[in-house]
Amino acid sequence: MALEMAFPIVLILTLFISAFIVLTRHQAHMKAQRELPDRADYFASAGEGGACKKCGSTETTEQGLDDSSDNTRIVSCAGCRALLYQFKRESAPD
């Protein structure tokens, strides 16, 4: 009887712990995005080209902070996907 009850309890605990770990990592990633420097501050510290500090690439990708139409844009390196800086878009695209 006790063994029959142990398996579902262990399974449920494993699911809850896994969900907690995933949510904690997601929250940490979102916090890192929100704490990125502004574009002007990044280019002042990185130099004229604004190359990635990890891999040296100058190619970047951008995405919205919360969704694809967000005015706060997060720029990351296209080579190594390191977070670089953020900026506010003037107006959302039509």
Backbone as XML, in Angstrom:
<?xml version="1.0"?>
<chain id="A" units="angstrom">
  <residue number="1" name="MET">
    <atom name="N" x="0.819" y="-1.195" z="0.000"/>
    <atom name="CA" x="0.000" y="0.000" z="0.000"/>
    <atom name="C" x="0.864" y="1.260" z="0.000"/>
  </residue>
  <residue number="2" name="ALA">
    <atom name="N" x="1.889" y="1.265" z="0.827"/>
    <atom name="CA" x="2.738" y="2.455" z="0.915"/>
    <atom name="C" x="3.526" y="2.672" z="-0.366"/>
  </residue>
  <residue number="3" name="LEU">
    <atom name="N" x="3.941" y="1.575" z="-0.999"/>
    <atom name="CA" x="4.696" y="1.680" z="-2.246"/>
    <atom name="C" x="3.817" y="2.201" z="-3.376"/>
  </residue>
  <residue number="4" name="GLU">
    <atom name="N" x="2.544" y="1.830" z="-3.359"/>
    <atom name="CA" x="1.613" y="2.318" z="-4.374"/>
    <atom name="C" x="1.395" y="3.819" z="-4.242"/>
  </residue>
  <residue number="5" name="MET">
    <atom name="N" x="1.452" y="4.345" z="-3.055"/>
    <atom name="CA" x="1.264" y="5.776" z="-2.816"/>
    <atom name="C" x="2.546" y="6.560" z="-3.063"/>
  </residue>
  <residue number="6" name="ALA">
    <atom name="N" x="3.679" y="5.901" z="-2.936"/>
    <atom name="CA" x="4.954" y="6.610" z="-3.073"/>
    <atom name="C" x="5.207" y="7.055" z="-4.505"/>
  </residue>
  <residue number="7" name="PHE">
    <atom name="N" x="4.890" y="6.228" z="-5.483"/>
    <atom name="CA" x="5.176" y="6.576" z="-6.874"/>
    <atom name="C" x="4.444" y="7.845" z="-7.326"/>
  </residue>
  <residue number="8" name="PRO">
    <atom name="N" x="3.130" y="7.975" z="-7.117"/>
    <atom name="CA" x="2.474" y="9.221" z="-7.534"/>
    <atom name="C" x="2.990" y="10.451" z="-6.788"/>
  </residue>
  <residue number="9" name="ILE">
    <atom name="N" x="3.315" y="10.281" z="-5.523"/>
    <atom name="CA" x="3.829" y="11.415" z="-4.749"/>
    <atom name="C" x="5.188" y="11.846" z="-5.277"/>
  </residue>
  <residue number="10" name="VAL">
    <atom name="N" x="6.063" y="10.891" z="-5.558"/>
    <atom name="CA" x="7.382" y="11.213" z="-6.110"/>
    <atom name="C" x="7.231" y="11.857" z="-7.479"/>
  </residue>
  <residue number="11" name="LEU">
    <atom name="N" x="6.314" y="11.352" z="-8.292"/>
    <atom name="CA" x="6.079" y="11.915" z="-9.619"/>
    <atom name="C" x="5.589" y="13.359" z="-9.532"/>
  </residue>
  <residue number="12" name="ILE">
    <atom name="N" x="4.644" y="13.616" z="-8.662"/>
    <atom name="CA" x="4.116" y="14.973" z="-8.499"/>
    <atom name="C" x="5.192" y="15.906" z="-7.962"/>
  </residue>
  <residue number="13" name="LEU">
    <atom name="N" x="5.962" y="15.462" z="-6.983"/>
    <atom name="CA" x="7.050" y="16.288" z="-6.460"/>
    <atom name="C" x="8.085" y="16.593" z="-7.537"/>
  </residue>
  <residue number="14" name="THR">
    <atom name="N" x="8.399" y="15.613" z="-8.366"/>
    <atom name="CA" x="9.349" y="15.823" z="-9.458"/>
    <atom name="C" x="8.822" y="16.864" z="-10.437"/>
  </residue>
  <residue number="15" name="LEU">
    <atom name="N" x="7.545" y="16.789" z="-10.766"/>
    <atom name="CA" x="6.949" y="17.773" z="-11.673"/>
    <atom name="C" x="6.983" y="19.177" z="-11.072"/>
  </residue>
  <residue number="16" name="PHE">
    <atom name="N" x="6.635" y="19.309" z="-9.797"/>
    <atom name="CA" x="6.657" y="20.618" z="-9.149"/>
    <atom name="C" x="8.072" y="21.186" z="-9.067"/>
  </residue>
  <residue number="17" name="ILE">
    <atom name="N" x="9.027" y="20.355" z="-8.729"/>
    <atom name="CA" x="10.417" y="20.821" z="-8.637"/>
    <atom name="C" x="10.931" y="21.223" z="-10.011"/>
  </residue>
  <residue number="18" name="SER">
    <atom name="N" x="10.600" y="20.444" z="-11.036"/>
    <atom name="CA" x="11.014" y="20.789" z="-12.400"/>
    <atom name="C" x="10.396" y="22.111" z="-12.842"/>
  </residue>
  <residue number="19" name="ALA">
    <atom name="N" x="9.117" y="22.301" z="-12.562"/>
    <atom name="CA" x="8.452" y="23.557" z="-12.913"/>
    <atom name="C" x="9.088" y="24.728" z="-12.168"/>
  </residue>
  <residue number="20" name="PHE">
    <atom name="N" x="9.423" y="24.534" z="-10.911"/>
    <atom name="CA" x="10.071" y="25.588" z="-10.135"/>
    <atom name="C" x="11.420" y="25.962" z="-10.739"/>
  </residue>
  <residue number="21" name="ILE">
    <atom name="N" x="12.199" y="24.969" z="-11.147"/>
    <atom name="CA" x="13.517" y="25.231" z="-11.740"/>
    <atom name="C" x="13.372" y="25.983" z="-13.057"/>
  </residue>
  <residue number="22" name="VAL">
    <atom name="N" x="12.438" y="25.550" z="-13.899"/>
    <atom name="CA" x="12.226" y="26.219" z="-15.188"/>
    <atom name="C" x="11.787" y="27.664" z="-14.976"/>
  </residue>
  <residue number="23" name="LEU">
    <atom name="N" x="10.847" y="27.895" z="-14.082"/>
    <atom name="CA" x="10.370" y="29.257" z="-13.833"/>
    <atom name="C" x="11.449" y="30.136" z="-13.218"/>
  </residue>
  <residue number="24" name="THR">
    <atom name="N" x="12.259" y="29.585" z="-12.343"/>
    <atom name="CA" x="13.344" y="30.354" z="-11.739"/>
    <atom name="C" x="14.369" y="30.773" z="-12.784"/>
  </residue>
  <residue number="25" name="ARG">
    <atom name="N" x="14.720" y="29.864" z="-13.684"/>
    <atom name="CA" x="15.675" y="30.200" z="-14.751"/>
    <atom name="C" x="15.089" y="31.244" z="-15.698"/>
  </residue>
  <residue number="26" name="HIS">
    <atom name="N" x="13.794" y="31.132" z="-15.995"/>
    <atom name="CA" x="13.148" y="32.114" z="-16.870"/>
    <atom name="C" x="13.137" y="33.493" z="-16.210"/>
  </residue>
  <residue number="27" name="GLN">
    <atom name="N" x="12.822" y="33.539" z="-14.937"/>
    <atom name="CA" x="12.817" y="34.812" z="-14.206"/>
    <atom name="C" x="14.213" y="35.432" z="-14.190"/>
  </residue>
  <residue number="28" name="ALA">
    <atom name="N" x="15.244" y="34.622" z="-14.017"/>
    <atom name="CA" x="16.615" y="35.139" z="-14.018"/>
    <atom name="C" x="16.984" y="35.696" z="-15.386"/>
  </residue>
  <residue number="29" name="HIS">
    <atom name="N" x="16.555" y="35.033" z="-16.453"/>
    <atom name="CA" x="16.830" y="35.522" z="-17.809"/>
    <atom name="C" x="16.099" y="36.842" z="-18.063"/>
  </residue>
  <residue number="30" name="MET">
    <atom name="N" x="14.851" y="36.942" z="-17.634"/>
    <atom name="CA" x="14.089" y="38.184" z="-17.812"/>
    <atom name="C" x="14.715" y="39.316" z="-17.002"/>
  </residue>
  <residue number="31" name="LYS">
    <atom name="N" x="15.195" y="39.020" z="-15.799"/>
    <atom name="CA" x="15.848" y="40.038" z="-14.979"/>
    <atom name="C" x="17.126" y="40.519" z="-15.652"/>
  </residue>
  <residue number="32" name="ALA">
    <atom name="N" x="17.890" y="39.598" z="-16.236"/>
    <atom name="CA" x="19.115" y="39.980" z="-16.950"/>
    <atom name="C" x="18.790" y="40.866" z="-18.143"/>
  </residue>
  <residue number="33" name="GLN">
    <atom name="N" x="17.696" y="40.594" z="-18.841"/>
    <atom name="CA" x="17.303" y="41.430" z="-19.970"/>
    <atom name="C" x="16.912" y="42.826" z="-19.508"/>
  </residue>
  <residue number="34" name="ARG">
    <atom name="N" x="16.172" y="42.914" z="-18.418"/>
    <atom name="CA" x="15.721" y="44.222" z="-17.926"/>
    <atom name="C" x="16.881" y="45.070" z="-17.393"/>
  </residue>
  <residue number="35" name="GLU">
    <atom name="N" x="17.968" y="44.436" z="-16.961"/>
    <atom name="CA" x="19.105" y="45.168" z="-16.407"/>
    <atom name="C" x="20.189" y="45.476" z="-17.438"/>
  </residue>
  <residue number="36" name="LEU">
    <atom name="N" x="19.929" y="45.211" z="-18.719"/>
    <atom name="CA" x="20.922" y="45.512" z="-19.753"/>
    <atom name="C" x="21.144" y="47.015" z="-19.862"/>
  </residue>
  <residue number="37" name="PRO">
    <atom name="N" x="22.350" y="47.438" z="-20.257"/>
    <atom name="CA" x="22.602" y="48.876" z="-20.423"/>
    <atom name="C" x="21.872" y="49.418" z="-21.648"/>
  </residue>
  <residue number="38" name="ASP">
    <atom name="N" x="21.659" y="50.724" z="-21.655"/>
    <atom name="CA" x="21.094" y="51.376" z="-22.837"/>
    <atom name="C" x="22.094" y="51.317" z="-23.978"/>
  </residue>
  <residue number="39" name="ARG">
    <atom name="N" x="21.607" y="51.579" z="-25.180"/>
    <atom name="CA" x="22.456" y="51.503" z="-26.371"/>
    <atom name="C" x="23.628" y="52.472" z="-26.279"/>
  </residue>
  <residue number="40" name="ALA">
    <atom name="N" x="23.378" y="53.709" z="-25.849"/>
    <atom name="CA" x="24.456" y="54.705" z="-25.760"/>
    <atom name="C" x="25.525" y="54.265" z="-24.759"/>
  </residue>
  <residue number="41" name="ASP">
    <atom name="N" x="25.105" y="53.744" z="-23.618"/>
    <atom name="CA" x="26.063" y="53.277" z="-22.614"/>
    <atom name="C" x="26.873" y="52.089" z="-23.130"/>
  </residue>
  <residue number="42" name="TYR">
    <atom name="N" x="26.204" y="51.187" z="-23.856"/>
    <atom name="CA" x="26.911" y="50.018" z="-24.385"/>
    <atom name="C" x="27.969" y="50.433" z="-25.400"/>
  </residue>
  <residue number="43" name="PHE">
    <atom name="N" x="27.595" y="51.313" z="-26.347"/>
    <atom name="CA" x="28.560" y="51.727" z="-27.364"/>
    <atom name="C" x="29.684" y="52.571" z="-26.769"/>
  </residue>
  <residue number="44" name="ALA">
    <atom name="N" x="29.400" y="53.287" z="-25.677"/>
    <atom name="CA" x="30.457" y="54.049" z="-25.013"/>
    <atom name="C" x="31.490" y="53.109" z="-24.389"/>
  </residue>
  <residue number="45" name="SER">
    <atom name="N" x="31.039" y="51.977" z="-23.868"/>
    <atom name="CA" x="31.981" y="51.048" z="-23.241"/>
    <atom name="C" x="32.579" y="50.056" z="-24.236"/>
  </residue>
  <residue number="46" name="ALA">
    <atom name="N" x="31.849" y="49.710" z="-25.300"/>
    <atom name="CA" x="32.324" y="48.694" z="-26.249"/>
    <atom name="C" x="33.144" y="49.280" z="-27.387"/>
  </residue>
  <residue number="47" name="GLY">
    <atom name="N" x="33.072" y="50.571" z="-27.583"/>
    <atom name="CA" x="33.820" y="51.178" z="-28.677"/>
    <atom name="C" x="32.952" y="51.450" z="-29.887"/>
  </residue>
  <residue number="48" name="GLU">
    <atom name="N" x="33.584" y="51.899" z="-30.960"/>
    <atom name="CA" x="32.867" y="52.341" z="-32.156"/>
    <atom name="C" x="32.056" y="51.223" z="-32.803"/>
  </residue>
  <residue number="49" name="GLY">
    <atom name="N" x="32.652" y="50.056" z="-32.987"/>
    <atom name="CA" x="31.963" y="48.969" z="-33.686"/>
    <atom name="C" x="30.904" y="48.276" z="-32.855"/>
  </residue>
  <residue number="50" name="GLY">
    <atom name="N" x="31.028" y="48.328" z="-31.563"/>
    <atom name="CA" x="30.077" y="47.672" z="-30.671"/>
    <atom name="C" x="30.115" y="46.165" z="-30.768"/>
  </residue>
  <residue number="51" name="ALA">
    <atom name="N" x="31.306" y="45.607" z="-30.940"/>
    <atom name="CA" x="31.446" y="44.155" z="-31.088"/>
    <atom name="C" x="31.096" y="43.446" z="-29.783"/>
  </residue>
  <residue number="52" name="CYS">
    <atom name="N" x="30.643" y="42.219" z="-29.921"/>
    <atom name="CA" x="30.304" y="41.385" z="-28.770"/>
    <atom name="C" x="31.557" y="41.154" z="-27.929"/>
  </residue>
  <residue number="53" name="LYS">
    <atom name="N" x="31.408" y="41.234" z="-26.612"/>
    <atom name="CA" x="32.554" y="41.038" z="-25.726"/>
    <atom name="C" x="32.932" y="39.566" z="-25.600"/>
  </residue>
  <residue number="54" name="LYS">
    <atom name="N" x="31.998" y="38.656" z="-25.890"/>
    <atom name="CA" x="32.294" y="37.226" z="-25.794"/>
    <atom name="C" x="32.996" y="36.692" z="-27.030"/>
  </residue>
  <residue number="55" name="CYS">
    <atom name="N" x="32.432" y="36.981" z="-28.223"/>
    <atom name="CA" x="32.960" y="36.354" z="-29.442"/>
    <atom name="C" x="33.522" y="37.348" z="-30.451"/>
  </residue>
  <residue number="56" name="GLY">
    <atom name="N" x="33.300" y="38.646" z="-30.258"/>
    <atom name="CA" x="33.842" y="39.648" z="-31.164"/>
    <atom name="C" x="33.010" y="39.903" z="-32.405"/>
  </residue>
  <residue number="57" name="SER">
    <atom name="N" x="31.869" y="39.257" z="-32.537"/>
    <atom name="CA" x="31.009" y="39.433" z="-33.706"/>
    <atom name="C" x="30.313" y="40.793" z="-33.653"/>
  </residue>
  <residue number="58" name="THR">
    <atom name="N" x="30.078" y="41.381" z="-34.820"/>
    <atom name="CA" x="29.345" y="42.648" z="-34.887"/>
    <atom name="C" x="27.917" y="42.449" z="-35.384"/>
  </residue>
  <residue number="59" name="GLU">
    <atom name="N" x="27.542" y="41.225" z="-35.745"/>
    <atom name="CA" x="26.176" y="40.944" z="-36.184"/>
    <atom name="C" x="25.281" y="40.768" z="-34.963"/>
  </residue>
  <residue number="60" name="THR">
    <atom name="N" x="24.097" y="41.397" z="-35.020"/>
    <atom name="CA" x="23.182" y="41.352" z="-33.886"/>
    <atom name="C" x="21.786" y="40.945" z="-34.337"/>
  </residue>
  <residue number="61" name="THR">
    <atom name="N" x="21.003" y="40.505" z="-33.379"/>
    <atom name="CA" x="19.575" y="40.257" z="-33.576"/>
    <atom name="C" x="18.837" y="41.014" z="-32.489"/>
  </residue>
  <residue number="62" name="GLU">
    <atom name="N" x="17.599" y="41.381" z="-32.771"/>
    <atom name="CA" x="16.819" y="42.087" z="-31.754"/>
    <atom name="C" x="15.464" y="41.436" z="-31.598"/>
  </residue>
  <residue number="63" name="GLN">
    <atom name="N" x="14.932" y="41.576" z="-30.400"/>
    <atom name="CA" x="13.602" y="41.059" z="-30.093"/>
    <atom name="C" x="12.972" y="41.975" z="-29.062"/>
  </residue>
  <residue number="64" name="GLY">
    <atom name="N" x="11.670" y="41.896" z="-28.913"/>
    <atom name="CA" x="10.985" y="42.684" z="-27.910"/>
    <atom name="C" x="11.244" y="42.141" z="-26.519"/>
  </residue>
  <residue number="65" name="LEU">
    <atom name="N" x="11.158" y="43.005" z="-25.529"/>
    <atom name="CA" x="11.383" y="42.567" z="-24.150"/>
    <atom name="C" x="10.309" y="41.571" z="-23.715"/>
  </residue>
  <residue number="66" name="ASP">
    <atom name="N" x="9.044" y="41.922" z="-23.927"/>
    <atom name="CA" x="7.954" y="41.037" z="-23.515"/>
    <atom name="C" x="7.347" y="40.258" z="-24.680"/>
  </residue>
  <residue number="67" name="ASP">
    <atom name="N" x="7.236" y="40.897" z="-25.844"/>
    <atom name="CA" x="6.736" y="40.219" z="-27.034"/>
    <atom name="C" x="7.319" y="40.890" z="-28.269"/>
  </residue>
  <residue number="68" name="SER">
    <atom name="N" x="6.972" y="40.394" z="-29.436"/>
    <atom name="CA" x="7.616" y="40.884" z="-30.657"/>
    <atom name="C" x="7.243" y="42.316" z="-31.002"/>
  </residue>
  <residue number="69" name="SER">
    <atom name="N" x="6.138" y="42.835" z="-30.494"/>
    <atom name="CA" x="5.732" y="44.202" z="-30.817"/>
    <atom name="C" x="6.070" y="45.199" z="-29.712"/>
  </residue>
  <residue number="70" name="ASP">
    <atom name="N" x="6.828" y="44.791" z="-28.720"/>
    <atom name="CA" x="7.190" y="45.656" z="-27.598"/>
    <atom name="C" x="8.138" y="46.761" z="-28.064"/>
  </residue>
  <residue number="71" name="ASN">
    <atom name="N" x="7.980" y="47.959" z="-27.520"/>
    <atom name="CA" x="8.852" y="49.083" z="-27.880"/>
    <atom name="C" x="10.224" y="48.983" z="-27.232"/>
  </residue>
  <residue number="72" name="THR">
    <atom name="N" x="10.352" y="48.271" z="-26.129"/>
    <atom name="CA" x="11.663" y="48.039" z="-25.531"/>
    <atom name="C" x="12.285" y="46.847" z="-26.236"/>
  </residue>
  <residue number="73" name="ARG">
    <atom name="N" x="13.397" y="47.090" z="-26.930"/>
    <atom name="CA" x="14.036" y="46.066" z="-27.752"/>
    <atom name="C" x="15.291" y="45.553" z="-27.061"/>
  </residue>
  <residue number="74" name="ILE">
    <atom name="N" x="15.506" y="44.258" z="-27.116"/>
    <atom name="CA" x="16.682" y="43.607" z="-26.554"/>
    <atom name="C" x="17.559" y="43.168" z="-27.716"/>
  </residue>
  <residue number="75" name="VAL">
    <atom name="N" x="18.811" y="43.591" z="-27.704"/>
    <atom name="CA" x="19.741" y="43.251" z="-28.778"/>
    <atom name="C" x="20.724" y="42.214" z="-28.245"/>
  </residue>
  <residue number="76" name="SER">
    <atom name="N" x="20.882" y="41.136" z="-29.005"/>
    <atom name="CA" x="21.819" y="40.085" z="-28.629"/>
    <atom name="C" x="22.733" y="39.774" z="-29.801"/>
  </residue>
  <residue number="77" name="CYS">
    <atom name="N" x="23.840" y="39.136" z="-29.507"/>
    <atom name="CA" x="24.821" y="38.772" z="-30.524"/>
    <atom name="C" x="24.253" y="37.649" z="-31.389"/>
  </residue>
  <residue number="78" name="ALA">
    <atom name="N" x="24.405" y="37.773" z="-32.703"/>
    <atom name="CA" x="23.926" y="36.724" z="-33.609"/>
    <atom name="C" x="24.840" y="35.506" z="-33.570"/>
  </residue>
  <residue number="79" name="GLY">
    <atom name="N" x="26.093" y="35.700" z="-33.187"/>
    <atom name="CA" x="27.042" y="34.592" z="-33.162"/>
    <atom name="C" x="26.905" y="33.704" z="-31.942"/>
  </residue>
  <residue number="80" name="CYS">
    <atom name="N" x="26.910" y="34.311" z="-30.757"/>
    <atom name="CA" x="26.904" y="33.508" z="-29.526"/>
    <atom name="C" x="25.644" y="33.710" z="-28.682"/>
  </residue>
  <residue number="81" name="ARG">
    <atom name="N" x="24.732" y="34.554" z="-29.125"/>
    <atom name="CA" x="23.455" y="34.831" z="-28.465"/>
    <atom name="C" x="23.617" y="35.500" z="-27.099"/>
  </residue>
  <residue number="82" name="ALA">
    <atom name="N" x="24.748" y="36.155" z="-26.862"/>
    <atom name="CA" x="24.953" y="36.885" z="-25.609"/>
    <atom name="C" x="24.103" y="38.154" z="-25.631"/>
  </residue>
  <residue number="83" name="LEU">
    <atom name="N" x="23.522" y="38.507" z="-24.488"/>
    <atom name="CA" x="22.736" y="39.732" z="-24.390"/>
    <atom name="C" x="23.679" y="40.927" z="-24.406"/>
  </residue>
  <residue number="84" name="LEU">
    <atom name="N" x="23.376" y="41.935" z="-25.238"/>
    <atom name="CA" x="24.275" y="43.076" z="-25.373"/>
    <atom name="C" x="23.706" y="44.344" z="-24.745"/>
  </residue>
  <residue number="85" name="TYR">
    <atom name="N" x="22.570" y="44.834" z="-25.251"/>
    <atom name="CA" x="22.009" y="46.087" z="-24.750"/>
    <atom name="C" x="20.526" y="46.146" z="-25.076"/>
  </residue>
  <residue number="86" name="GLN">
    <atom name="N" x="19.881" y="47.198" z="-24.576"/>
    <atom name="CA" x="18.475" y="47.434" z="-24.874"/>
    <atom name="C" x="18.294" y="48.858" z="-25.360"/>
  </residue>
  <residue number="87" name="PHE">
    <atom name="N" x="17.195" y="49.090" z="-26.072"/>
    <atom name="CA" x="16.853" y="50.444" z="-26.489"/>
    <atom name="C" x="15.347" y="50.549" z="-26.643"/>
  </residue>
  <residue number="88" name="LYS">
    <atom name="N" x="14.854" y="51.782" z="-26.613"/>
    <atom name="CA" x="13.427" y="52.038" z="-26.787"/>
    <atom name="C" x="13.177" y="52.411" z="-28.241"/>
  </residue>
  <residue number="89" name="ARG">
    <atom name="N" x="12.294" y="51.683" z="-28.896"/>
    <atom name="CA" x="11.924" y="51.981" z="-30.270"/>
    <atom name="C" x="10.971" y="53.171" z="-30.257"/>
  </residue>
  <residue number="90" name="GLU">
    <atom name="N" x="11.126" y="54.066" z="-31.230"/>
    <atom name="CA" x="10.314" y="55.285" z="-31.279"/>
    <atom name="C" x="8.825" y="54.972" z="-31.421"/>
  </residue>
  <residue number="91" name="SER">
    <atom name="N" x="8.469" y="54.133" z="-32.383"/>
    <atom name="CA" x="7.066" y="53.764" z="-32.550"/>
    <atom name="C" x="6.996" y="52.327" z="-33.028"/>
  </residue>
  <residue number="92" name="ALA">
    <atom name="N" x="5.917" y="51.674" z="-32.683"/>
    <atom name="CA" x="5.746" y="50.280" z="-33.081"/>
    <atom name="C" x="5.503" y="50.199" z="-34.581"/>
  </residue>
  <residue number="93" name="PRO">
    <atom name="N" x="6.000" y="49.143" z="-35.239"/>
    <atom name="CA" x="5.768" y="49.009" z="-36.682"/>
    <atom name="C" x="4.298" y="48.740" z="-36.975"/>
  </residue>
  <residue number="94" name="ASP">
    <atom name="N" x="3.858" y="49.185" z="-38.135"/>
    <atom name="CA" x="2.451" y="48.981" z="-38.525"/>
    <atom name="C" x="2.227" y="47.628" z="-39.125"/>
  </residue>
</chain>
